[in-house]
Amino acid sequence: MPANTSVEDGGISLGSEMVAGTENPDAPVLDVYLDFACPHCADFEEVNADDIDSLVTAGEATVVYHPSRSSTAAAASTPASPAAP
């Protein structure tokens, strides 16, 4: 597991310093599951990123990002099989 993953399931935590692997002690944890190829995840990030960053830098929360690859993204990146004759 990479050194900057600080939670057992591989999530990447960010504390007030906004450095991977840090946390804000005694603050609630906000788990964010995302897929970089997902348009809805991009919408969520656009709408909420500033608020999440403000909470984290103020020490009011620790955010843990859980990057994943959705089956839709996986299917889109897999070459199609040739058609059967």
Buried (B, 14 or more C-beta within 10 A) or exposed (E): EEEEBBBEEEBBBBBBEEEBBBBBEEBEEBEBBBBEBBEEBEEBBEEEEEEBEEBBBEEEBBBBBBEEEBEEBEEEEEEEEEEEE
